Amino acid sequence: MTSPRPRLAALAAIGAVTLALSACATGAGQSAPTASAEAEPVNGGNLTFAISVDGQCIDPQQVGNNDAIAIARQTVASLTIQDPSTGEILPWLASEFEVNDDATSFTFTLQDGPTYADGEPIDAASVKTNFEAIVALGAKATLGSSYLAGLESIEVVDEHTVTVNFAQPSAQFLQATSTFSLGLLSPATAAVSQADRCLGHYVGSGPFSVESYTPNEGAVLARRDGYEWGPSIAGHTGEAYLDTITYKVIPESGNRTGSLQSGQIDATAGIATADAVLFEGDDFWSLNRANPGSVYNLYANQSTEKLADQNVRLAIQKGIDREQITSTLLGPDDLAAVSPLASSTPYFADLSDVLEYDPEGAAKLLDKAGWTEGDDGIREKDGQKLSFHVTYWQSPKEVLELVQQQLREIGVDLQLTFASIADVTAANADGTYDFSYGNLTRADPDVLRTVFSVNGTNNATKRTEPAEVDELLDRQAAIIDATERQKVVDEAAKLLITGGYSIPIYQLSTTITAASKVHGLTFEASSRLDFYDTWIAE
């Protein structure tokens, strides 16, 4: 593969130092242990991997749940790839790429040779078909459609050259082309229904293809014969080593632990913190990496009367003791949030000086807002209790249970409903909820625009009127110069905290725990699992 042109190499390296330093700070690793320095990969065999939940969809262009992504990512290749160690954007299916000066036009020159699993060539026309199909999916392609927001046109220059044009600057798009969400599917897939695609009826471009998928039970991926275009940062470029990967849905944490101990599964990213000590011997290994992007937040619905008040939102933010949460409920690698961005995200900056646990300050803010303490300790105003509700599915569920206790200390009643992903989606569908809860993984600071901007795809706070923070979030998306973009991202992130738009709790990390016979299982830059270099030593 040829290297990107010099000006583009500088662009691709934006945030590289930040990402590399923060990865080291969180103890992130980049590859699984090997038996010895002389160990040679072995072809063949099956790896059984346990996932915690089934999101009822494995289409890479539609999924957003981490467990589903662990399946989907293996079935698609992307135009580019992001180096996990540096954050640099490098060629993959595109041997070259070029960006104009204001980041409104991106030209990709494709390799000659790669094909989809049905034998169709990966050419410029198929890239156009893919991106237009993602836009057509709309809300079903939550991540991909946000990356293509503002798409103006796609030009097929020739068989191997495609230009993607945006109406406004979109500096984030180059990194987006490295993600599974913009991973390429055979053009024939565009004609398949959204529901059938979710059930695995699609044709990918990656090293594995879907052999079977049974909702709530699991999936089987099979190695693609003739695959010879692995990314340059991988350990090899030919066919995957494993014959198959079997994914089993095991919802109960204790059952995942027992299955790994007994050899019923080979690896998982779902071992509870309390059980991690059981896998510290020579028979197992573990590897951790912080998930870049937006940390776990309580997203306040600002279209509701009580949460439209900035003082109330800031009081809730100040009433959360993040250090207590991480020290008592989470492992050593899941750190208290010190920014809306996780520390492994390019352009991250520590904002702990403005994001602090301050229950006394919280009480003063609630006093100022007119909420006084009632007989039961919960504050009230005009006959209304300062009470909120959140429906969520994320584990460990005890995190919000502790937040509930902490907020009660400042007179805030937080009611919790722990439910399935489908039930959470349904409960939040009409937009009348008080809080939603979650994170969004992406190795680019534009994730903040996606999540928080009034113009963003998610607009998690349900605001309707633009504010200063929206102008900053839009502006950072248009900046190519790394130093200038850093300044604007810092300003936006700080305003998300001081304005009470973001109520961060902790930054998620992912830990792979595997039997010693498993080698090469690792992370890509967005902390998604990568099975391409994985092999089994029986």
Phi, psi and omega in degrees: 000142177275158181275156174296155181297156189307314182297324182286328177299322178295318177298316183295333184274003180308129177080005186298314182296316180302313183296316182296316181294316182292328177297318178295322184295331181261010176073026183289141174247165184241351179207153179285152178298153174245158184298323178197167181297334183267359185299130178255136178303145181248131177279144173104175176091170179240139172249129178257123186237131181266133172246160188271320183225158176243117180278006177069019179199135178235012177291119184301333181275357179241334189287155174220346180280137186302321181293320177294324179295325178301332176276306189297321185301329184286346187261355181228145168258164184234165180298322181228174174221145180258127180292121181297333185276330186240341185083358182291141176268124186238160179295150170221260176294330172270122179281337176215155173211152184218139181237136178285175191295331181253016175057039174252349183223127184234122181247129182241131174256118187274148172300152174262115178138315182300146181226164169282168184294344176267007177092351180290142181290146173274094184240180184298319181298324181288329174296315177301314179300317180299308186293323177292325178292324177295316177299319181295330178293335177059234184296338177293331177256068189306312183281308184300319181294329177290325179291334182259010178301134181084009179301129181258314181196159174231121184252126171273100184289313173203188186304326186245009183230128180226139179242129180251122185245139178244151181289328177232163178305140183218070183301336182289343192294326182299314177296325180299328181290352177268354187271162176293332183297330175254019172297152191265135176244151179305141179307331180298334181293333181300336181270354181277142181297154179302318182294317180292324176298319178300329181276009175095008181271070177215162181243120186261190182235003186268189185283349178231154175236156180286121174268321178199154174212124177239110181308138179072359177243308179155192183215159174232127174252143179241144180298140176274128175286139175084003178289122185223025185228045174297157183291157185295334182275356179282170180284344177205175182235356183270205181300153175298156181281319183288143171288315183214157169236125178252122178258127178246131176278114179232094187293325185278128182302315180298326178290325175295317179300311181296323180293323178287320178297322184273353180087009177289333170234160181260335184196162176197160170249023186236033176275129180294150181306318183295336182265354185301326181298336181290347185241029183270354181278185183289346183279353183217163171219161177222155182215130184239146173210135177293139177279119178290165177112208179281129180289172175298126182232151157270117181266113182279127178282099186281359174278352176270151188299313185292320184273356171288342180278116181301324181297322178294315181296316180294324178296317178296318177301316182284342182275359182260122178267093185293324180294321178297320181297310184288326183283334184257334186245336188244170180280175183294345182264348177265103190265154174299140179293137174235015182188164169294339179262143173288155186291344179268007180271133172307138179079010175298143171220142180286119181244030182295344178289338178247349177250095188224155174279116186213076182298328178293317177296324178297317180298320180296321179295320179289324174300315181298325181279357176090012179265118182248153185289130178271180182299330181268007179090347179271134182289154181211160179204131178053039177079003180254137174280149174277073187238140181224164180225143174222134174253129186212162180238350190286139175257153000284134183293342181294341179301308181287336175294323176287321174302319178303314179296317182295318182290330177298329179296336178255010176088021179250129179261113178250112179269138186240141170229116178266123189215179177286164178302316181298318181290325177294316179301316180294319183295329183264358190298324185273358175075014182260003180294164176276306180230147162246169187218138176160186176224173174219120184272127172193139182269052177201138184292348177297349174303330179293323177293318179302316186278314193254336186295142176298338177261001184285162180298321182273315186041060189299337181267000174057035176283154179242341182251129179297151179223178182303322182297328179291322178296320179293317180296321176292321184293319181296332181290346183256359188259126177269321182298125187297317182294316181292320180295321179303317181299316184288320177298317179300316181295318180294315181298319180295319181291329175299327178281305187291337178270359178071020176284325182248134174239079185287150179238296178209160178262129181287144168229161179244133178240119171276131171237127188216157173293153185297340180284349180271130181230148170079002177283126190211192181245149165269184189297330179270016181063024170278151182285142181233113183262003187299316180270005187283140176214162183245130174258100182283000000 
